[in-house]
Amino acid sequence: MNKTIRLATPIKASLVGDILRPESKDASVQIDDTLAYALKVMVEKDLIVLPVVDVNQQIIGCLRLSEVLNFALNESYSLLS
C-alpha cells in the first residue's frame, strides 16, 4: 500500500535548522564515551536519539534511548540470575 503525504508549503520551504532546539545542536557522544555519559546527555538535552561521532565530528551512527534502557535492563536481569 503506497501512501502519499502532501506537505504544506511552509514545511517544504523550511529547514531543519529552523526548528532545531539550540541545546541539541552540540549534543553528541563519541564511541568510547560511557553509556552513563550518553544517558546523562540524553536526559539533560531531552533527547531520544543521540548522534555518535568520530574524532573528526563525523556522524558514524546514532544511539537510541531505548537501546540504552534495554541494555541496562538486561544487565540488571543478569545480575539477579
N, C-alpha and C positions, 0 to 999 in steps of 0.2 A: 504494500500500500504506500503510494507516494503522497506526501503531504506538502503542499506549497505554503510557505509563510510569506505574506506580503508585509513589508516593513513600511512604516510611516516615513515620510521624507526626513523629519528631524533625526531619526535613528540612522538612516542611510548616510546622512551628511555628518554625523557626529563621530568623534574619535574616541578611542578607549581612554586616552589621557584626559578627556573632558570630564569623565566620571570617576577616574581613579582617585581613591582617597589618598591624601598626602602621606599619611602614616604607613601606607602599604607600598609606597614607591621603592623604598630601600629594604624591604623585607625579603631576605633570602638566607639560606644556610649553605654551608659547604659540606661535601661528602664526609669529612672527618669530624664534623660537629656532633655533639651528643644528641640523642633523642630528647633528653631533658631540656637542652637549649632550644631545640626546634619547637618543642611543645610550649616553652616559655614565650617564644616569638609569636607563635600562633595565637596564644591566649592574649598577650599584650596588644597585638595588632588586630585581633578579632578576625582571624583568617581560618579557612578550612583547607586551603591548599597553599603550599609554600614552595617557591622555586628552589631547586638545588643547583648551585653554580660551581664552576671550576675556579681555579686560581685567577683566571682571566675574566671572571664575572660572566662567563658564557653559560647559559642555562643547559644543564645536562639531564635534567629530569624534574620531577615535582614530587613532593611528599604530601600526602593527604592526611588530614587529622584522623580519619577513620583507620588508616594504616598504623599510625602511632598508637591509637587506643586499642586496636586489635592486638598489636604486639604486646602492649603492657598487660592486657587481659590474659593472653596466652601464657606469658611469663608468670603471672600471678597464679594461674591454674597449675602450672608445672611445679611451682614451689609448694603447693598444697598437696601434691601427689606423693 
